[in-house]
Amino acid sequence: MFDQLKDIIVNYVEVKKEDIKPESRFIEDLGFTSFDFMSMLGEIEDTLDLEIDQEEVVNIRTVQEAVDYLATLV
């Protein structure tokens, strides 16, 4: 799941895959805007065939938190 998420992240921000760590914060470390983040969530839903609860994702700050949340949906 972590590697899949990294593949998606690089489509939205200018960062190398190897620079994305579990503790990387989407906004502060990776440079996401809120629009980038919401767009990425849409792609994750389409790619992984999941339905993401918008109220749950507001608490996600790091890549690992996203991986943990997505793991609960699979």
N, CA, C and O atoms as a Maestro MAE file, in Angstrom:
{
 s_m_m2io_version
 :::
 2.0.0
}

f_m_ct {
 s_m_title
 :::
 protein
 m_atom[296] {
  # First column is atom index #
  i_m_mmod_type
  r_m_x_coord
  r_m_y_coord
  r_m_z_coord
  i_m_residue_number
  s_m_chain_name
  s_m_pdb_residue_name
  s_m_pdb_atom_name
  i_m_atomic_number
  :::
  1 25 0.831 -1.199 0.000 1 A "MET " " N  " 7
  2 3 0.000 0.000 0.000 1 A "MET " " CA " 6
  3 2 0.877 1.264 0.000 1 A "MET " " C  " 6
  4 15 0.553 2.236 -0.683 1 A "MET " " O  " 8
  5 25 1.957 1.258 0.743 2 A "PHE " " N  " 7
  6 3 2.865 2.409 0.811 2 A "PHE " " CA " 6
  7 2 3.433 2.726 -0.568 2 A "PHE " " C  " 6
  8 15 3.457 3.885 -0.981 2 A "PHE " " O  " 8
  9 25 3.888 1.703 -1.276 3 A "ASP " " N  " 7
  10 3 4.464 1.923 -2.608 3 A "ASP " " CA " 6
  11 2 3.406 2.407 -3.603 3 A "ASP " " C  " 6
  12 15 3.690 3.259 -4.446 3 A "ASP " " O  " 8
  13 25 2.208 1.874 -3.508 4 A "GLN " " N  " 7
  14 3 1.127 2.328 -4.385 4 A "GLN " " CA " 6
  15 2 0.834 3.803 -4.126 4 A "GLN " " C  " 6
  16 15 0.631 4.580 -5.059 4 A "GLN " " O  " 8
  17 25 0.816 4.174 -2.858 5 A "LEU " " N  " 7
  18 3 0.531 5.553 -2.505 5 A "LEU " " CA " 6
  19 2 1.643 6.480 -2.999 5 A "LEU " " C  " 6
  20 15 1.365 7.582 -3.471 5 A "LEU " " O  " 8
  21 25 2.882 6.047 -2.896 6 A "LYS " " N  " 7
  22 3 3.994 6.856 -3.401 6 A "LYS " " CA " 6
  23 2 3.851 7.074 -4.910 6 A "LYS " " C  " 6
  24 15 4.110 8.172 -5.404 6 A "LYS " " O  " 8
  25 25 3.440 6.037 -5.641 7 A "ASP " " N  " 7
  26 3 3.235 6.162 -7.084 7 A "ASP " " CA " 6
  27 2 2.190 7.235 -7.401 7 A "ASP " " C  " 6
  28 15 2.315 7.951 -8.394 7 A "ASP " " O  " 8
  29 25 1.187 7.340 -6.575 8 A "ILE " " N  " 7
  30 3 0.130 8.335 -6.781 8 A "ILE " " CA " 6
  31 2 0.604 9.722 -6.350 8 A "ILE " " C  " 6
  32 15 0.337 10.705 -7.042 8 A "ILE " " O  " 8
  33 25 1.296 9.814 -5.231 9 A "ILE " " N  " 7
  34 3 1.764 11.107 -4.704 9 A "ILE " " CA " 6
  35 2 2.605 11.858 -5.726 9 A "ILE " " C  " 6
  36 15 2.446 13.068 -5.891 9 A "ILE " " O  " 8
  37 25 3.502 11.150 -6.416 10 A "VAL " " N  " 7
  38 3 4.398 11.836 -7.360 10 A "VAL " " CA " 6
  39 2 3.650 12.441 -8.552 10 A "VAL " " C  " 6
  40 15 4.219 13.247 -9.288 10 A "VAL " " O  " 8
  41 25 2.393 12.068 -8.749 11 A "ASN " " N  " 7
  42 3 1.584 12.684 -9.802 11 A "ASN " " CA " 6
  43 2 1.087 14.069 -9.404 11 A "ASN " " C  " 6
  44 15 0.639 14.832 -10.259 11 A "ASN " " O  " 8
  45 25 1.161 14.401 -8.125 12 A "TYR " " N  " 7
  46 3 0.572 15.642 -7.622 12 A "TYR " " CA " 6
  47 2 1.583 16.673 -7.137 12 A "TYR " " C  " 6
  48 15 1.304 17.872 -7.166 12 A "TYR " " O  " 8
  49 25 2.731 16.232 -6.700 13 A "VAL " " N  " 7
  50 3 3.749 17.166 -6.217 13 A "VAL " " CA " 6
  51 2 5.104 16.782 -6.788 13 A "VAL " " C  " 6
  52 15 5.333 15.627 -7.148 13 A "VAL " " O  " 8
  53 25 5.987 17.743 -6.868 14 A "GLU " " N  " 7
  54 3 7.313 17.494 -7.415 14 A "GLU " " CA " 6
  55 2 8.223 16.977 -6.318 14 A "GLU " " C  " 6
  56 15 8.925 17.745 -5.660 14 A "GLU " " O  " 8
  57 25 8.202 15.683 -6.132 15 A "VAL " " N  " 7
  58 3 9.027 15.025 -5.127 15 A "VAL " " CA " 6
  59 2 9.408 13.657 -5.679 15 A "VAL " " C  " 6
  60 15 8.622 13.023 -6.383 15 A "VAL " " O  " 8
  61 25 10.596 13.215 -5.361 16 A "LYS " " N  " 7
  62 3 11.045 11.902 -5.808 16 A "LYS " " CA " 6
  63 2 10.466 10.828 -4.900 16 A "LYS " " C  " 6
  64 15 10.291 11.032 -3.699 16 A "LYS " " O  " 8
  65 25 10.172 9.674 -5.503 17 A "LYS " " N  " 7
  66 3 9.606 8.565 -4.717 17 A "LYS " " CA " 6
  67 2 10.466 8.228 -3.510 17 A "LYS " " C  " 6
  68 15 9.955 7.972 -2.420 17 A "LYS " " O  " 8
  69 25 11.797 8.232 -3.718 18 A "GLU " " N  " 7
  70 3 12.692 7.845 -2.623 18 A "GLU " " CA " 6
  71 2 12.712 8.865 -1.486 18 A "GLU " " C  " 6
  72 15 13.190 8.565 -0.392 18 A "GLU " " O  " 8
  73 25 12.193 10.077 -1.741 19 A "ASP " " N  " 7
  74 3 12.139 11.103 -0.696 19 A "ASP " " CA " 6
  75 2 10.851 11.028 0.123 19 A "ASP " " C  " 6
  76 15 10.713 11.732 1.123 19 A "ASP " " O  " 8
  77 25 9.917 10.188 -0.288 20 A "ILE " " N  " 7
  78 3 8.650 10.046 0.434 20 A "ILE " " CA " 6
  79 2 8.835 8.995 1.518 20 A "ILE " " C  " 6
  80 15 9.094 7.826 1.233 20 A "ILE " " O  " 8
  81 25 8.700 9.425 2.748 21 A "LYS " " N  " 7
  82 3 8.868 8.550 3.910 21 A "LYS " " CA " 6
  83 2 7.511 8.376 4.602 21 A "LYS " " C  " 6
  84 15 6.605 9.183 4.397 21 A "LYS " " O  " 8
  85 25 7.368 7.334 5.415 22 A "PRO " " N  " 7
  86 3 6.101 7.171 6.134 22 A "PRO " " CA " 6
  87 2 5.748 8.402 6.990 22 A "PRO " " C  " 6
  88 15 4.574 8.743 7.133 22 A "PRO " " O  " 8
  89 25 6.751 9.052 7.546 23 A "GLU " " N  " 7
  90 3 6.502 10.201 8.423 23 A "GLU " " CA " 6
  91 2 6.353 11.519 7.668 23 A "GLU " " C  " 6
  92 15 6.128 12.562 8.282 23 A "GLU " " O  " 8
  93 25 6.477 11.479 6.326 24 A "SER " " N  " 7
  94 3 6.329 12.704 5.528 24 A "SER " " CA " 6
  95 2 4.920 13.261 5.686 24 A "SER " " C  " 6
  96 15 3.930 12.540 5.562 24 A "SER " " O  " 8
  97 25 4.854 14.556 5.959 25 A "ARG " " N  " 7
  98 3 3.563 15.241 6.082 25 A "ARG " " CA " 6
  99 2 3.182 15.782 4.708 25 A "ARG " " C  " 6
  100 15 4.014 16.354 4.004 25 A "ARG " " O  " 8
  101 25 1.927 15.598 4.336 26 A "PHE " " N  " 7
  102 3 1.484 15.969 2.994 26 A "PHE " " CA " 6
  103 2 1.715 17.445 2.693 26 A "PHE " " C  " 6
  104 15 2.285 17.778 1.654 26 A "PHE " " O  " 8
  105 25 1.288 18.323 3.571 27 A "ILE " " N  " 7
  106 3 1.373 19.756 3.290 27 A "ILE " " CA " 6
  107 2 2.766 20.300 3.613 27 A "ILE " " C  " 6
  108 15 3.401 20.919 2.759 27 A "ILE " " O  " 8
  109 25 3.236 20.077 4.819 28 A "GLU " " N  " 7
  110 3 4.485 20.672 5.265 28 A "GLU " " CA " 6
  111 2 5.717 20.106 4.567 28 A "GLU " " C  " 6
  112 15 6.627 20.862 4.224 28 A "GLU " " O  " 8
  113 25 5.765 18.803 4.350 29 A "ASP " " N  " 7
  114 3 6.961 18.163 3.800 29 A "ASP " " CA " 6
  115 2 6.897 17.933 2.291 29 A "ASP " " C  " 6
  116 15 7.902 18.077 1.594 29 A "ASP " " O  " 8
  117 25 5.720 17.576 1.791 30 A "LEU " " N  " 7
  118 3 5.601 17.211 0.384 30 A "LEU " " CA " 6
  119 2 5.068 18.343 -0.490 30 A "LEU " " C  " 6
  120 15 5.131 18.260 -1.716 30 A "LEU " " O  " 8
  121 25 4.549 19.391 0.126 31 A "GLY " " N  " 7
  122 3 4.107 20.550 -0.632 31 A "GLY " " CA " 6
  123 2 2.708 20.466 -1.210 31 A "GLY " " C  " 6
  124 15 2.396 21.182 -2.160 31 A "GLY " " O  " 8
  125 25 1.873 19.625 -0.671 32 A "PHE " " N  " 7
  126 3 0.497 19.520 -1.147 32 A "PHE " " CA " 6
  127 2 -0.293 20.772 -0.789 32 A "PHE " " C  " 6
  128 15 -0.095 21.373 0.267 32 A "PHE " " O  " 8
  129 25 -1.192 21.148 -1.695 33 A "THR " " N  " 7
  130 3 -2.230 22.120 -1.344 33 A "THR " " CA " 6
  131 2 -3.465 21.290 -0.979 33 A "THR " " C  " 6
  132 15 -3.498 20.082 -1.213 33 A "THR " " O  " 8
  133 25 -4.458 21.931 -0.415 34 A "SER " " N  " 7
  134 3 -5.669 21.165 -0.075 34 A "SER " " CA " 6
  135 2 -6.327 20.637 -1.354 34 A "SER " " C  " 6
  136 15 -6.912 19.554 -1.347 34 A "SER " " O  " 8
  137 25 -6.234 21.396 -2.447 35 A "PHE " " N  " 7
  138 3 -6.787 20.931 -3.723 35 A "PHE " " CA " 6
  139 2 -6.035 19.698 -4.220 35 A "PHE " " C  " 6
  140 15 -6.648 18.727 -4.664 35 A "PHE " " O  " 8
  141 25 -4.694 19.742 -4.143 36 A "ASP " " N  " 7
  142 3 -3.884 18.582 -4.541 36 A "ASP " " CA " 6
  143 2 -4.301 17.353 -3.742 36 A "ASP " " C  " 6
  144 15 -4.469 16.265 -4.292 36 A "ASP " " O  " 8
  145 25 -4.462 17.544 -2.448 37 A "PHE " " N  " 7
  146 3 -4.784 16.429 -1.558 37 A "PHE " " CA " 6
  147 2 -6.133 15.817 -1.928 37 A "PHE " " C  " 6
  148 15 -6.266 14.596 -2.013 37 A "PHE " " O  " 8
  149 25 -7.131 16.672 -2.147 38 A "MET " " N  " 7
  150 3 -8.460 16.160 -2.482 38 A "MET " " CA " 6
  151 2 -8.453 15.491 -3.861 38 A "MET " " C  " 6
  152 15 -9.133 14.487 -4.070 38 A "MET " " O  " 8
  153 25 -7.690 16.045 -4.792 39 A "SER " " N  " 7
  154 3 -7.574 15.424 -6.118 39 A "SER " " CA " 6
  155 2 -6.926 14.053 -6.007 39 A "SER " " C  " 6
  156 15 -7.350 13.099 -6.660 39 A "SER " " O  " 8
  157 25 -5.888 13.962 -5.170 40 A "MET " " N  " 7
  158 3 -5.207 12.691 -4.965 40 A "MET " " CA " 6
  159 2 -6.170 11.662 -4.362 40 A "MET " " C  " 6
  160 15 -6.148 10.491 -4.742 40 A "MET " " O  " 8
  161 25 -7.006 12.099 -3.430 41 A "LEU " " N  " 7
  162 3 -7.971 11.171 -2.828 41 A "LEU " " CA " 6
  163 2 -8.909 10.601 -3.883 41 A "LEU " " C  " 6
  164 15 -9.252 9.419 -3.844 41 A "LEU " " O  " 8
  165 25 -9.322 11.442 -4.823 42 A "GLY " " N  " 7
  166 3 -10.175 10.956 -5.913 42 A "GLY " " CA " 6
  167 2 -9.473 9.900 -6.738 42 A "GLY " " C  " 6
  168 15 -10.076 8.895 -7.113 42 A "GLY " " O  " 8
  169 25 -8.196 10.123 -7.022 43 A "GLU " " N  " 7
  170 3 -7.447 9.124 -7.791 43 A "GLU " " CA " 6
  171 2 -7.293 7.829 -6.994 43 A "GLU " " C  " 6
  172 15 -7.392 6.739 -7.557 43 A "GLU " " O  " 8
  173 25 -7.053 7.944 -5.700 44 A "ILE " " N  " 7
  174 3 -6.924 6.757 -4.848 44 A "ILE " " CA " 6
  175 2 -8.233 5.968 -4.881 44 A "ILE " " C  " 6
  176 15 -8.217 4.742 -4.995 44 A "ILE " " O  " 8
  177 25 -9.358 6.663 -4.783 45 A "GLU " " N  " 7
  178 3 -10.653 5.984 -4.839 45 A "GLU " " CA " 6
  179 2 -10.810 5.215 -6.145 45 A "GLU " " C  " 6
  180 15 -11.242 4.062 -6.154 45 A "GLU " " O  " 8
  181 25 -10.451 5.872 -7.250 46 A "ASP " " N  " 7
  182 3 -10.578 5.236 -8.566 46 A "ASP " " CA " 6
  183 2 -9.601 4.080 -8.741 46 A "ASP " " C  " 6
  184 15 -9.977 3.008 -9.216 46 A "ASP " " O  " 8
  185 25 -8.361 4.296 -8.361 47 A "THR " " N  " 7
  186 3 -7.311 3.299 -8.573 47 A "THR " " CA " 6
  187 2 -7.510 2.063 -7.705 47 A "THR " " C  " 6
  188 15 -7.353 0.935 -8.172 47 A "THR " " O  " 8
  189 25 -7.858 2.282 -6.439 48 A "LEU " " N  " 7
  190 3 -7.981 1.167 -5.502 48 A "LEU " " CA " 6
  191 2 -9.420 0.706 -5.322 48 A "LEU " " C  " 6
  192 15 -9.686 -0.215 -4.550 48 A "LEU " " O  " 8
  193 25 -10.358 1.348 -6.039 49 A "ASP " " N  " 7
  194 3 -11.778 1.013 -5.954 49 A "ASP " " CA " 6
  195 2 -12.267 1.040 -4.506 49 A "ASP " " C  " 6
  196 15 -12.826 0.070 -3.992 49 A "ASP " " O  " 8
  197 25 -12.033 2.195 -3.869 50 A "LEU " " N  " 7
  198 3 -12.437 2.397 -2.478 50 A "LEU " " CA " 6
  199 2 -13.337 3.612 -2.388 50 A "LEU " " C  " 6
  200 15 -13.379 4.443 -3.295 50 A "LEU " " O  " 8
  201 25 -14.059 3.703 -1.276 51 A "GLU " " N  " 7
  202 3 -14.802 4.928 -0.995 51 A "GLU " " CA " 6
  203 2 -14.227 5.546 0.262 51 A "GLU " " C  " 6
  204 15 -14.276 4.957 1.342 51 A "GLU " " O  " 8
  205 25 -13.686 6.733 0.108 52 A "ILE " " N  " 7
  206 3 -13.017 7.424 1.207 52 A "ILE " " CA " 6
  207 2 -14.007 8.355 1.884 52 A "ILE " " C  " 6
  208 15 -14.707 9.126 1.227 52 A "ILE " " O  " 8
  209 25 -14.055 8.274 3.206 53 A "ASP " " N  " 7
  210 3 -14.924 9.133 4.005 53 A "ASP " " CA " 6
  211 2 -14.231 10.484 4.184 53 A "ASP " " C  " 6
  212 15 -13.193 10.571 4.840 53 A "ASP " " O  " 8
  213 25 -14.810 11.539 3.597 54 A "GLN " " N  " 7
  214 3 -14.190 12.866 3.638 54 A "GLN " " CA " 6
  215 2 -14.000 13.378 5.063 54 A "GLN " " C  " 6
  216 15 -13.060 14.128 5.327 54 A "GLN " " O  " 8
  217 25 -14.876 12.982 5.980 55 A "GLU " " N  " 7
  218 3 -14.736 13.422 7.368 55 A "GLU " " CA " 6
  219 2 -13.556 12.741 8.059 55 A "GLU " " C  " 6
  220 15 -12.966 13.307 8.979 55 A "GLU " " O  " 8
  221 25 -13.216 11.548 7.627 56 A "GLU " " N  " 7
  222 3 -12.086 10.824 8.218 56 A "GLU " " CA " 6
  223 2 -10.748 11.385 7.756 56 A "GLU " " C  " 6
  224 15 -9.799 11.450 8.537 56 A "GLU " " O  " 8
  225 25 -10.668 11.790 6.494 57 A "VAL " " N  " 7
  226 3 -9.379 12.199 5.944 57 A "VAL " " CA " 6
  227 2 -8.895 13.552 6.442 57 A "VAL " " C  " 6
  228 15 -7.721 13.882 6.276 57 A "VAL " " O  " 8
  229 25 -9.763 14.334 7.041 58 A "VAL " " N  " 7
  230 3 -9.299 15.635 7.545 58 A "VAL " " CA " 6
  231 2 -8.273 15.472 8.658 58 A "VAL " " C  " 6
  232 15 -7.520 16.402 8.949 58 A "VAL " " O  " 8
  233 25 -8.237 14.307 9.277 59 A "ASN " " N  " 7
  234 3 -7.279 14.048 10.356 59 A "ASN " " CA " 6
  235 2 -5.970 13.437 9.861 59 A "ASN " " C  " 6
  236 15 -5.046 13.233 10.648 59 A "ASN " " O  " 8
  237 25 -5.886 13.148 8.578 60 A "ILE " " N  " 7
  238 3 -4.679 12.522 8.026 60 A "ILE " " CA " 6
  239 2 -3.656 13.595 7.700 60 A "ILE " " C  " 6
  240 15 -3.916 14.506 6.915 60 A "ILE " " O  " 8
  241 25 -2.484 13.471 8.317 61 A "ARG " " N  " 7
  242 3 -1.417 14.447 8.095 61 A "ARG " " CA " 6
  243 2 -0.192 13.832 7.420 61 A "ARG " " C  " 6
  244 15 0.508 14.507 6.665 61 A "ARG " " O  " 8
  245 25 0.067 12.550 7.694 62 A "THR " " N  " 7
  246 3 1.282 11.920 7.176 62 A "THR " " CA " 6
  247 2 0.942 10.796 6.199 62 A "THR " " C  " 6
  248 15 -0.190 10.315 6.137 62 A "THR " " O  " 8
  249 25 1.945 10.402 5.452 63 A "VAL " " N  " 7
  250 3 1.780 9.310 4.499 63 A "VAL " " CA " 6
  251 2 1.402 8.024 5.252 63 A "VAL " " C  " 6
  252 15 0.533 7.278 4.799 63 A "VAL " " O  " 8
  253 25 2.043 7.764 6.386 64 A "GLN " " N  " 7
  254 3 1.731 6.549 7.147 64 A "GLN " " CA " 6
  255 2 0.291 6.561 7.644 64 A "GLN " " C  " 6
  256 15 -0.377 5.528 7.625 64 A "GLN " " O  " 8
  257 25 -0.194 7.715 8.086 65 A "GLU " " N  " 7
  258 3 -1.592 7.801 8.517 65 A "GLU " " CA " 6
  259 2 -2.530 7.477 7.353 65 A "GLU " " C  " 6
  260 15 -3.562 6.833 7.543 65 A "GLU " " O  " 8
  261 25 -2.169 7.924 6.156 66 A "ALA " " N  " 7
  262 3 -2.975 7.615 4.970 66 A "ALA " " CA " 6
  263 2 -2.942 6.118 4.675 66 A "ALA " " C  " 6
  264 15 -3.973 5.515 4.377 66 A "ALA " " O  " 8
  265 25 -1.751 5.522 4.759 67 A "VAL " " N  " 7
  266 3 -1.615 4.082 4.523 67 A "VAL " " CA " 6
  267 2 -2.446 3.312 5.538 67 A "VAL " " C  " 6
  268 15 -3.155 2.373 5.175 67 A "VAL " " O  " 8
  269 25 -2.365 3.698 6.798 68 A "ASP " " N  " 7
  270 3 -3.128 3.008 7.844 68 A "ASP " " CA " 6
  271 2 -4.635 3.130 7.594 68 A "ASP " " C  " 6
  272 15 -5.378 2.159 7.737 68 A "ASP " " O  " 8
  273 25 -5.072 4.330 7.221 69 A "TYR " " N  " 7
  274 3 -6.500 4.531 6.954 69 A "TYR " " CA " 6
  275 2 -6.946 3.695 5.749 69 A "TYR " " C  " 6
  276 15 -7.974 3.020 5.808 69 A "TYR " " O  " 8
  277 25 -6.180 3.741 4.668 70 A "LEU " " N  " 7
  278 3 -6.548 2.971 3.478 70 A "LEU " " CA " 6
  279 2 -6.572 1.471 3.751 70 A "LEU " " C  " 6
  280 15 -7.387 0.749 3.178 70 A "LEU " " O  " 8
  281 25 -5.687 1.003 4.620 71 A "ALA " " N  " 7
  282 3 -5.660 -0.417 4.973 71 A "ALA " " CA " 6
  283 2 -6.968 -0.844 5.649 71 A "ALA " " C  " 6
  284 15 -7.375 -2.000 5.534 71 A "ALA " " O  " 8
  285 25 -7.619 0.074 6.347 72 A "THR " " N  " 7
  286 3 -8.894 -0.270 7.002 72 A "THR " " CA " 6
  287 2 -10.023 -0.396 5.983 72 A "THR " " C  " 6
  288 15 -11.063 -0.984 6.278 72 A "THR " " O  " 8
  289 25 -9.823 0.153 4.788 73 A "LEU " " N  " 7
  290 3 -10.866 0.126 3.762 73 A "LEU " " CA " 6
  291 2 -10.746 -1.047 2.809 73 A "LEU " " C  " 6
  292 15 -11.702 -1.391 2.114 73 A "LEU " " O  " 8
  293 25 -9.576 -1.660 2.776 74 A "VAL " " N  " 7
  294 3 -9.330 -2.734 1.808 74 A "VAL " " CA " 6
  295 2 -9.945 -4.033 2.293 74 A "VAL " " C  " 6
  296 15 -9.844 -5.054 1.614 74 A "VAL " " O  " 8
  :::
 }
 m_bond[295] {
  # First column is bond index #
  i_m_from
  i_m_to
  i_m_order
  :::
  1 1 2 1
  2 2 3 1
  3 3 4 2
  4 3 5 1
  5 5 6 1
  6 6 7 1
  7 7 8 2
  8 7 9 1
  9 9 10 1
  10 10 11 1
  11 11 12 2
  12 11 13 1
  13 13 14 1
  14 14 15 1
  15 15 16 2
  16 15 17 1
  17 17 18 1
  18 18 19 1
  19 19 20 2
  20 19 21 1
  21 21 22 1
  22 22 23 1
  23 23 24 2
  24 23 25 1
  25 25 26 1
  26 26 27 1
  27 27 28 2
  28 27 29 1
  29 29 30 1
  30 30 31 1
  31 31 32 2
  32 31 33 1
  33 33 34 1
  34 34 35 1
  35 35 36 2
  36 35 37 1
  37 37 38 1
  38 38 39 1
  39 39 40 2
  40 39 41 1
  41 41 42 1
  42 42 43 1
  43 43 44 2
  44 43 45 1
  45 45 46 1
  46 46 47 1
  47 47 48 2
  48 47 49 1
  49 49 50 1
  50 50 51 1
  51 51 52 2
  52 51 53 1
  53 53 54 1
  54 54 55 1
  55 55 56 2
  56 55 57 1
  57 57 58 1
  58 58 59 1
  59 59 60 2
  60 59 61 1
  61 61 62 1
  62 62 63 1
  63 63 64 2
  64 63 65 1
  65 65 66 1
  66 66 67 1
  67 67 68 2
  68 67 69 1
  69 69 70 1
  70 70 71 1
  71 71 72 2
  72 71 73 1
  73 73 74 1
  74 74 75 1
  75 75 76 2
  76 75 77 1
  77 77 78 1
  78 78 79 1
  79 79 80 2
  80 79 81 1
  81 81 82 1
  82 82 83 1
  83 83 84 2
  84 83 85 1
  85 85 86 1
  86 86 87 1
  87 87 88 2
  88 87 89 1
  89 89 90 1
  90 90 91 1
  91 91 92 2
  92 91 93 1
  93 93 94 1
  94 94 95 1
  95 95 96 2
  96 95 97 1
  97 97 98 1
  98 98 99 1
  99 99 100 2
  100 99 101 1
  101 101 102 1
  102 102 103 1
  103 103 104 2
  104 103 105 1
  105 105 106 1
  106 106 107 1
  107 107 108 2
  108 107 109 1
  109 109 110 1
  110 110 111 1
  111 111 112 2
  112 111 113 1
  113 113 114 1
  114 114 115 1
  115 115 116 2
  116 115 117 1
  117 117 118 1
  118 118 119 1
  119 119 120 2
  120 119 121 1
  121 121 122 1
  122 122 123 1
  123 123 124 2
  124 123 125 1
  125 125 126 1
  126 126 127 1
  127 127 128 2
  128 127 129 1
  129 129 130 1
  130 130 131 1
  131 131 132 2
  132 131 133 1
  133 133 134 1
  134 134 135 1
  135 135 136 2
  136 135 137 1
  137 137 138 1
  138 138 139 1
  139 139 140 2
  140 139 141 1
  141 141 142 1
  142 142 143 1
  143 143 144 2
  144 143 145 1
  145 145 146 1
  146 146 147 1
  147 147 148 2
  148 147 149 1
  149 149 150 1
  150 150 151 1
  151 151 152 2
  152 151 153 1
  153 153 154 1
  154 154 155 1
  155 155 156 2
  156 155 157 1
  157 157 158 1
  158 158 159 1
  159 159 160 2
  160 159 161 1
  161 161 162 1
  162 162 163 1
  163 163 164 2
  164 163 165 1
  165 165 166 1
  166 166 167 1
  167 167 168 2
  168 167 169 1
  169 169 170 1
  170 170 171 1
  171 171 172 2
  172 171 173 1
  173 173 174 1
  174 174 175 1
  175 175 176 2
  176 175 177 1
  177 177 178 1
  178 178 179 1
  179 179 180 2
  180 179 181 1
  181 181 182 1
  182 182 183 1
  183 183 184 2
  184 183 185 1
  185 185 186 1
  186 186 187 1
  187 187 188 2
  188 187 189 1
  189 189 190 1
  190 190 191 1
  191 191 192 2
  192 191 193 1
  193 193 194 1
  194 194 195 1
  195 195 196 2
  196 195 197 1
  197 197 198 1
  198 198 199 1
  199 199 200 2
  200 199 201 1
  201 201 202 1
  202 202 203 1
  203 203 204 2
  204 203 205 1
  205 205 206 1
  206 206 207 1
  207 207 208 2
  208 207 209 1
  209 209 210 1
  210 210 211 1
  211 211 212 2
  212 211 213 1
  213 213 214 1
  214 214 215 1
  215 215 216 2
  216 215 217 1
  217 217 218 1
  218 218 219 1
  219 219 220 2
  220 219 221 1
  221 221 222 1
  222 222 223 1
  223 223 224 2
  224 223 225 1
  225 225 226 1
  226 226 227 1
  227 227 228 2
  228 227 229 1
  229 229 230 1
  230 230 231 1
  231 231 232 2
  232 231 233 1
  233 233 234 1
  234 234 235 1
  235 235 236 2
  236 235 237 1
  237 237 238 1
  238 238 239 1
  239 239 240 2
  240 239 241 1
  241 241 242 1
  242 242 243 1
  243 243 244 2
  244 243 245 1
  245 245 246 1
  246 246 247 1
  247 247 248 2
  248 247 249 1
  249 249 250 1
  250 250 251 1
  251 251 252 2
  252 251 253 1
  253 253 254 1
  254 254 255 1
  255 255 256 2
  256 255 257 1
  257 257 258 1
  258 258 259 1
  259 259 260 2
  260 259 261 1
  261 261 262 1
  262 262 263 1
  263 263 264 2
  264 263 265 1
  265 265 266 1
  266 266 267 1
  267 267 268 2
  268 267 269 1
  269 269 270 1
  270 270 271 1
  271 271 272 2
  272 271 273 1
  273 273 274 1
  274 274 275 1
  275 275 276 2
  276 275 277 1
  277 277 278 1
  278 278 279 1
  279 279 280 2
  280 279 281 1
  281 281 282 1
  282 282 283 1
  283 283 284 2
  284 283 285 1
  285 285 286 1
  286 286 287 1
  287 287 288 2
  288 287 289 1
  289 289 290 1
  290 290 291 1
  291 291 292 2
  292 291 293 1
  293 293 294 1
  294 294 295 1
  295 295 296 2
  :::
 }
}
